[in-house]
Amino acid sequence: MLWAQPVGENDRLLTILTRANGLVRTFARGARNFRSPNVAATQQLAYSNFYIYMGRDSNSLNNSTPIRTFFGLHSDLNRLTLAQYFCELTGALAPEGEKAEEHLRLLLNAFHLLETGAHPPRIIKAALEMRMMALSGYMPDLVGCCKCGQYEPAAMAFQLREGNLICSSCAQPSATPRLRLSPGVLAALRHTIYAPAQKLFSFELSEAGQRELEQAAERYVTAQLERTFKTLDFYRRVAQA
């Protein structure tokens, strides 16, 4: 469940990411009442089974059963706000009325790794951002320089608006935003796009490399979508506190 908007005294309007139909919005009547059987399943971040009546003008939740609530994320404000950003980003990119199994699997894996602390949050964040963008029609071309095709020149820059790479030999002065990448971070960025899904988060970087990768992925998202996210701004404030 990506998020819930309060409606009236006891109801919620849910935005749910589903395997078969992508983003689905549905009313959950009485779900804010602590006695409701739908309270646990309709919390943000909960992974649940939902039984929904699909109406012509609106949908209504009949019943729900929580599968996993990712309760551990609520005990750490940094990880919780990062998970909330993942929800907002997914809500902006996932399709409606179409299959979204890969989007859902990516999001659940990121929640699991955040909750368990299995990988550094910066790596989880960058990997989710880049793969979510790729799944949603914003796949960058990171194979080689967009001009000469070189795969590993001495210096390479990520052209954020074009979504490609350019080497120092081919680069000309330009107003387009570019971000120079160290070799290790370039390799990591390629991994987030081209690695098999089961190995997406399985790489390591130094602290400095993690910060560089995080900046590259985040700036790519905002340059391509031409917007920022309230939850990302809040996550930044929490992380800097």
RAPEHU-V223172 format. One record per pair of residues at least 12 apart in sequence whose C-alpha atoms are under 7 Angstrom apart, sorted by sequence separation. I is the first residue (numbers start at 1). J is the second residue. D is the distance in Angstrom with one decimal. If there is no record, write none. Layout:
BEGIN
i:I j:J d:D
i:I j:J d:D
END
This chain:
BEGIN
i:3 j:15 d:5.6
i:13 j:25 d:6.9
i:14 j:26 d:5.3
i:51 j:63 d:5.2
i:155 j:167 d:5.8
i:156 j:168 d:6.1
i:2 j:15 d:5.6
i:13 j:26 d:5.7
i:14 j:27 d:6.1
i:50 j:63 d:6.2
i:51 j:64 d:6.0
i:155 j:168 d:5.6
i:1 j:15 d:6.4
i:2 j:16 d:5.6
i:13 j:27 d:4.6
i:14 j:28 d:6.9
i:50 j:64 d:4.5
i:110 j:124 d:6.3
i:153 j:167 d:6.5
i:1 j:16 d:4.6
i:2 j:17 d:6.7
i:12 j:27 d:5.8
i:13 j:28 d:6.2
i:49 j:64 d:5.5
i:50 j:65 d:6.7
i:161 j:176 d:6.9
i:1 j:17 d:6.3
i:12 j:28 d:5.1
i:48 j:64 d:6.7
i:49 j:65 d:5.1
i:161 j:177 d:6.9
i:11 j:28 d:5.8
i:12 j:29 d:6.4
i:48 j:65 d:5.5
i:49 j:66 d:6.3
i:160 j:177 d:5.9
i:11 j:29 d:4.5
i:48 j:66 d:4.1
i:49 j:67 d:7.0
i:110 j:128 d:7.0
i:146 j:164 d:6.4
i:159 j:177 d:6.1
i:160 j:178 d:5.9
i:10 j:29 d:6.8
i:11 j:30 d:4.7
i:12 j:31 d:6.2
i:47 j:66 d:6.1
i:48 j:67 d:4.9
i:146 j:165 d:5.7
i:147 j:166 d:6.7
i:159 j:178 d:4.5
i:10 j:30 d:4.7
i:11 j:31 d:5.4
i:12 j:32 d:6.7
i:46 j:66 d:6.7
i:47 j:67 d:5.5
i:48 j:68 d:6.8
i:145 j:165 d:4.9
i:146 j:166 d:5.6
i:158 j:178 d:5.4
i:159 j:179 d:6.6
i:10 j:31 d:6.2
i:11 j:32 d:5.7
i:47 j:68 d:5.1
i:144 j:165 d:6.3
i:145 j:166 d:4.5
i:157 j:178 d:6.0
i:158 j:179 d:5.0
i:10 j:32 d:4.6
i:46 j:68 d:5.9
i:47 j:69 d:6.0
i:106 j:128 d:6.9
i:141 j:163 d:6.2
i:142 j:164 d:5.7
i:145 j:167 d:5.6
i:157 j:179 d:5.2
i:158 j:180 d:6.2
i:10 j:33 d:5.6
i:41 j:64 d:6.0
i:46 j:69 d:4.2
i:140 j:163 d:4.5
i:141 j:164 d:4.8
i:142 j:165 d:6.0
i:147 j:170 d:6.5
i:157 j:180 d:4.0
i:158 j:181 d:6.9
i:41 j:65 d:5.7
i:45 j:69 d:6.4
i:46 j:70 d:6.5
i:140 j:164 d:5.7
i:156 j:180 d:5.9
i:157 j:181 d:5.6
i:185 j:209 d:6.0
i:189 j:213 d:6.9
i:38 j:63 d:6.7
i:41 j:66 d:4.4
i:45 j:70 d:6.6
i:156 j:181 d:5.9
i:38 j:64 d:5.7
i:40 j:66 d:6.4
i:185 j:212 d:7.0
i:83 j:111 d:6.7
i:185 j:213 d:5.8
i:103 j:132 d:6.7
i:26 j:58 d:6.8
i:27 j:59 d:6.1
i:28 j:60 d:6.2
i:26 j:59 d:4.6
i:27 j:60 d:4.8
i:28 j:61 d:5.0
i:25 j:59 d:6.9
i:26 j:60 d:5.2
i:27 j:61 d:6.0
i:26 j:61 d:6.3
i:79 j:114 d:6.5
i:179 j:216 d:7.0
i:4 j:44 d:6.6
i:1 j:42 d:6.7
i:3 j:44 d:5.0
i:1 j:43 d:6.9
i:2 j:44 d:5.7
i:73 j:115 d:5.3
i:94 j:136 d:6.6
i:1 j:44 d:5.4
i:2 j:45 d:6.1
i:72 j:115 d:5.7
i:93 j:136 d:5.9
i:1 j:45 d:5.3
i:1 j:46 d:5.4
i:70 j:115 d:6.8
i:1 j:47 d:6.2
i:142 j:190 d:6.1
i:134 j:193 d:6.9
i:160 j:220 d:5.2
i:131 j:192 d:6.1
i:130 j:192 d:6.1
i:131 j:193 d:5.7
i:161 j:223 d:5.7
i:130 j:193 d:6.4
i:160 j:223 d:6.1
i:161 j:224 d:5.9
i:127 j:192 d:5.1
i:23 j:94 d:6.6
i:22 j:94 d:6.4
i:23 j:95 d:6.2
i:24 j:96 d:6.8
i:22 j:95 d:5.3
i:23 j:96 d:4.7
i:127 j:200 d:6.9
i:22 j:96 d:4.8
i:23 j:97 d:6.9
i:127 j:201 d:6.5
i:21 j:96 d:6.3
i:22 j:97 d:5.6
i:21 j:97 d:4.5
i:22 j:98 d:5.3
i:21 j:98 d:4.7
i:22 j:99 d:5.4
i:124 j:201 d:6.5
i:20 j:98 d:6.4
i:21 j:99 d:5.1
i:22 j:100 d:4.8
i:20 j:99 d:4.5
i:21 j:100 d:6.8
i:19 j:99 d:5.6
i:20 j:100 d:6.4
i:19 j:100 d:4.9
i:18 j:100 d:6.6
i:19 j:101 d:4.4
i:2 j:87 d:5.1
i:19 j:104 d:6.6
i:17 j:104 d:6.7
i:123 j:210 d:6.4
i:126 j:213 d:6.6
i:130 j:217 d:6.1
i:122 j:210 d:6.0
i:126 j:214 d:5.3
i:129 j:217 d:6.4
i:126 j:217 d:5.4
i:122 j:214 d:5.9
i:85 j:231 d:4.8
i:84 j:231 d:6.3
i:85 j:232 d:5.4
i:81 j:231 d:6.8
i:82 j:235 d:5.9
i:81 j:235 d:5.2
i:78 j:235 d:6.7
i:78 j:238 d:6.3
i:78 j:239 d:6.2
END
